[in-house]
C-alpha cells in the first residue's frame, strides 16, 4: 500500500530532523553522508560513500528501513545484515510512528544500524 500524501510529508519531516542530527560535519560529507529515500510504502535510510576502487563514484549502503503496514497501522523496522538482505529488527519490530522508529535507529542500542 502506497503512502498517503500526509504520511509522505511526515516521513520527510521526521527523516529530515533525523538526518540533521546524524549527518557528519559539512567538510567531510564528501566521504560520508546520509539520505532518506521513500520507495512505495518504505522509508529507507542510506549511507552515501565513495566507492572503494573508484572514489569518484558514490555507493549507497542501506542502513534501516521503516515499512508502513496499512492493514495494521504500524511501521515495521528492518536492518540490513551482512547478507545484504533486510531482516526484522527483533528488539523493536514495530513502531506506532515514523518518529518512534527513527528514534530507535538513532539510539542503535545493539549496533545493528551504525555498528
Buried (B, 14 or more C-beta within 10 A) or exposed (E): EEBEEEBEEBBBEBBEEBBEEBBEEEEEEEEEBBEBBBEEBBBBBBBBBBEEEEEEEEEEEBBBBBBBEEEEEBBBBBBBEEEEEBEEBEEBEBBEEBBBBBBBBBEBEEEBBEE
